Amino acid sequence: MSVITRAARAWSRPRTFALLTLGGLVLGAVLGLVARTTGAEWLASTLDTIGTLFTGLLQLTVIPLVFAAIVVGIVSLRNLGGGRTAARLGGRTVAWFAGTSLVAVLIGLAIGLIARPGQGITAAADPDSLATVQGKTQGSWDSVLSGLIPENFFSAFSEGEILQVVFLALLIGVAAYALGDRAEPFVAFTRSAFEIIQKIIGWIVKLAPIGVLGLIGNAFASYGTGFVQSLLSLVVTVYVGCALVLFVVYPILLRYVAGVSPRRFFSVTWPTLQFAFVSRSSSASLPLSRKAAVDLGVDPGYAGFAVPLGSTTKMDGCAAVYPALATIFIAHVTGVQLALWQYLVIVAVAVFGALATAGTTGWFTMLTLTLGAIGMPPQVIAVGIAVVYGIDPIMDMMRTATNVAGQITVPVVVAKQEGLLDERVARGEVEPVDLDAAPVREPERELVDR
């Protein structure tokens, strides 16, 4: 066996890969600080290029992956029972999505009311950030609903409108489920496309240690260690709020509802959460999230439905904790006094507005939707968001890790309640089946997870 082959196999081992990713993160931070302190533009540019190329490769696969994953996931529910079973699984999954979002937004509000981020601060918006914010389409219920249905099938894909892609995938997936064997040629094609995309993403993910180096290095080269100063209170409260959801709420659900050890959960999901943290993309993390759910004992057919759905709609960090804290912060900075009814609206938007967060700019849509719903003037909204816009990437790392953890936790909980959780696998007593190596049997091919 050649040295290159041995190195490639060692690189692919989960423990080695996790250490390499962590090493890339640390080395990237060091190189970023060196670039900033020494003024080495070539180093900063190199780090930016590495991060941009890695992110571009990931984004290239997001749209087809989400479409194929949702269609295949819905059809996979056929093997778990009839239409009533599928409807019950979907309803229970959505209910848990909403319930955990409610808990997350209440945590965000509680931290905001106690810590009062932004109080006593007068922060001016950067002119470039203000211009960027004013050029964006702000979130509103009308825009969400009107933007749900594409003008034609292909425009949703060509323009990267992920919410429209999700709508089409749900529509087509349900139709394929209803048609049964008559839709099998299309389902087989979509399943093959899904497997091909996952294989490509598997190759891209192996570059994560290098991509992480570039992404985190560029962040430190751009912001340094003093980038937060006047906005430190918001950054700290967002991290604290997300940490409470990630390390307290989810472990409680796992322990007392699903019967899964939190230690086991984090040992399985930690590489996925690391990847989500640095990539800042729930969709790009989807293959890792889906595999983590299966490795925790979730039935592959149900995981194929719930995790892709969660990657576009289940965002406790971006859609619950952050809008609550950012709204309170912006209110303090701009001198606006929030009333009780406005806090209640923040809760309602977090629970029912999660679909508005789909896509890479979900935080912006959700925050402007929240600010608009509580009646803040457009000028206040623009100035407030422009103030926080510059440091958003730093907060987005923790938000995305929280999102992804929730997208894995809820399927584990529902699988336990529905008898779709292999408890021996969940406890780590039995290794999950190597689905890449396992023979494919018909008609259960849709249960195979790469």
Buried (B, 14 or more C-beta within 10 A) or exposed (E): EEEEEEEEEEEEEEEEBBEBBBEBBEBBBBBBBBBBEEEBEEBBEBBBEBBBBBBEBBBBBBBBBBBBBBBBBBBBBBBBEEEEEBEBBBEBBBEBBBBBBBBBBBBBBEBBEEBBBBEEBEBEBBEEBBEBBBEBEBBBBEBBEEBBEBEEEEEBBEEEBBBBBBBBBBBBBBEBBEEEEEBBEBBEEBBEBBBEBBEBBBEBBBBBBBBBBBBBBBBBBBBBEEBBEBBBBBBBBBBBBBBBBBBEBBBEBBBEBBBBBBEBBBEBBBBBBBBBBBBBBBBBBBBBBBBBBBBBBBBBBBBBBBBBBBBBBBBBBBBBBBBBBBBBBBBBBBEBEBEEEBBEBBBEBBBEBBBBBBBBEBBBBBBBBBBBBBEBEEEBBBBBBBBBBBBBBBBBBBBBBBBBBBBBBBBBBBBBEBEBBBEEBBBBEEEBBEBEEEEEEEEEBBBBBB
